[in-house]
Amino acid sequence: MKKLRIRAGICLMAAVLMCCGPFSVVSKAELIYTEDNQYVSQSSIPRGKIGRNMDVTFTLYNTSGHDWKDVKITIQNPHQEFGYPGQEEEYIFPFEKTAEKTLTGTTRDGAKRSVSIPVKVRADLKEGYYWAEVDIEGETYNERINVYVSMPKEGETEENEKQVNFVMGEGQSTPYGVYPNVLDFSINMRNSGLNEALDVTVQMVLDADSAKFPFDINDGNYDRTFEKIAAGETVVLPYSMAIRADTYSGFYPLTFKITYRDTATGELKEEENSFWVRIKNKEKEDKSTSEWNEHSTTSARIVVDGFHTVPEEIIAGEPFQLFLNMKNASSNIDASNIMFTLESETSGGSGGSSSGGGGSVFTTQSGSSSYVVNSLKPGEATELQFAMQSIAGIDQRSYYLNIKAKYDSPDYKNAEATVRIDIPVHQIPRMNVGNIEVLPDSINVGSESNIMFPINNTGKVILYNVMASFEADSIVPAEAYVGNIQPGQTGNVDVMLSGAAPTADDGTVKIHITYEDEYGEVQEPVEKELTLFVNEPVEDMGGDMMAGDFGDVPMEPTFMQKYLKFFVAAAVLAGAVVIFSVIRHRQKKKKAALEGLEDEIS
C-alpha cells in the first residue's frame, strides 16, 4: 500500500511539472506572472517581430469602484519611471519608447474593454518573452503585461504581417461612366491580412463638391456591412450612381472608410482606402478666358465664415437654433440689399434618404426661409439666426443646406451666390425586448434553466455589440453576446442560468442589456427582470422517485431489515431454552413418580 502511494505521488508531481514546464525554462527577466494584476488581464500573449511595429493587446477591467472618463493607458519601462534597485540589469524594456492611448468615453465601474496599443519593438532584442508595465491614469502603476517577439522570416514585410489588411480593386479595370447615364459598378475588396476581420463596415465618403465627388445619390445608404471576411477572402461591393450634370470629364478617386474588429470583443479599428472611376461629361473651361468675365472683378464675394447650432447635437424631429456667420470676403467691394434664402436637401431626392417622403429635411419654424441684410462692407460679417426643425423619419447622417445670396454691388446689380453647409442629424437608438421565456422557472441548486428572448432594434441606427447580463443572489452571474443589430432587425438571447443558492426573495433576476454607439461608447443599460426560483438541492436517489422507478440502485435497508436475523436467532435460542426446560421438567417429574412407585412396592 505504501508503494502505491509513492507511485501516485510521483505521477502527480510529473503531471504538475508537465503543466508548468513551459514557464520553468523562461527566465524571470523575460516572462513575468500577472496574477496580482487588479485591472489588466491577457487571455493570450501578443506576438510581434523584432524591429517591427506590433499591437499590444489586453483586457481592461474597471474594478475601481467608480467610472473612468477618457482614461489614459500607458505602456512604460518600470525601471526608467520608478526604478527597482538591484534589478535594472535583469530587466529589458522591449519597446523603443513608451506608448500611450486614451480610451474615449466612459468606462463604467464593473465594465471591461479590449485595449490595443501600437508599439515599435526594439531591433536589438533576442527572440523570447518580455514584459512591460501598464499605467492606468489615476489608479495604479504596477499592472504588468507580457509579449513574445521573434525574428522576421526572410522576405517578410510589415505589410505581409498585418493581422487585417484590405485591398480594393485587384485585377479590375477602372469603371467608365458617361453622363446622363447611371453608372453601375462593383468593387472587389480582399482581406490580405493574416486573420479574419469581424463586424466590417465599408462607408463611401460622400462630398457635396462635384469637383471631388462626381455622383448624385440614388440610395439612402451606401454603407456595406459584412459579419466577417476571412483571411484571403474577396467580397464584392456593388454600387449604382447617377453622374452629376455639373461634373467634368476626368478621373475621380472614391474614398472609403473601413471599420472592423480583429477579435470578437476587440475594439473597433478604422482604415481608409480609395478606388478610381472615370467620368465622361463636359470639358473644363479655359481659365485664361473665363477670368475676364465682365462681372468677375466688380461683384462682392459672400461666404459662410462659420456656423453653429443650439443644441450642438441635433436630434431628428426636434427643433434647434441655427446661427450663420455670413461674411463679405471681398477686399474692396461693398455688398448691399442682400437677401439670404435657405434651401434644404430633400429626404427623397438627390443626396437624400430613402425614407421621409421627399420633403425638406430642414424647415424654418416661422415659415419664412429668407433674411435681409442692408449692407456688408469689405471684410465685414453678420450673424443670421433661424429657428429650424428637422423631420423625424430620416437616416442618421449629414444633410446639406444651401444658403443663396442675392445682392447688389456698386458696378453689378442682382449678383447671386450659393454656398453650402452640412449639418449632421442624429437618431435616438431604440430597442424593444420581446417575451422572456424561462424554461423551467423553478430549479434546484446546481441545475440550469434556459432563458430566451428577442431584442428588436426599433430605431434607425445600428446597435453595436449588444450584450445581456444576468444577476441575482440565487444564480451564477452570466452574460450573452448578441452582436450588432441592424435597424428593423432582431437579435436573440439564448443563455443557460445555473442555480447557485436557494432563493431568499421573490425570485427576481435582473437583466442589463447594453450596447455601443457608432463611436464605441457604451450606452446606459436597459434593465429588465425575470422570475426564477432556485430550491434547496435534493439527494440524488439515482432514479425517478415520483414515478417509482428505482432502477438497480440499492435502497437503504430499514431498521428491521438490518437486525431481523438477530431477532430470529434470539427467538430460536429462546425457543430452544424453553423446550429444553420443559423436557427436563418432565424427566424430573417422571423420575419422581418412579421413585414413589418403588417405595410403595417395597
Secondary structure, 3 states (H helix, E strand, C coil): CHHHHHHHHHHHHHHHHHHHHHHHCCCCCCCCCCCCCCCEECCCCCEEECCCEEEEEEEEECCCCCCEEEEEEEEECHHHHCCCCCCCCCCCCCECCCEEEEEEEEECCCCEEEEEEEEEECCCCCCEEEEEEEEECCCEEEEEEEEEEECCCCCCCCCCCCCCCEEECCCCCCCEEECCCEEEEEEEEEECCCCCEEEEEEEECCCCCCCCCCEECCCCCCCEEEEEECCCCEEEEEEEEEECCCCECEEEEEEEEEEEECCCCCCCEEEEEEEEEEEECECCCCHHHHCCCCCCCCCCCEEEEEEEEECCCEECCCEEEEEEEEEECCCCCCEEEEEEEEEECECCCCCCCCCCCCCECEEECCCCCEEEEEEECCCCEEEEEEEEEECCCCCCEEEEEEEEEEEEECCEEEEEEEEEEEEEEECCCCEEECCCEEECCEEECCCEEEEEEEEEECCCCCEEEEEEEEECCCECCEEEEEEEECCCCEEEEEEEEEECCCCCCCCEEEEEEEEECCCCCECCCEEEEEECEEECCCCCCCCECCCCECCCCCCCCCHHHHHHHHHHHHHHHHHHHHHHHHHHHHHHHHHHHHHHHHHHHC
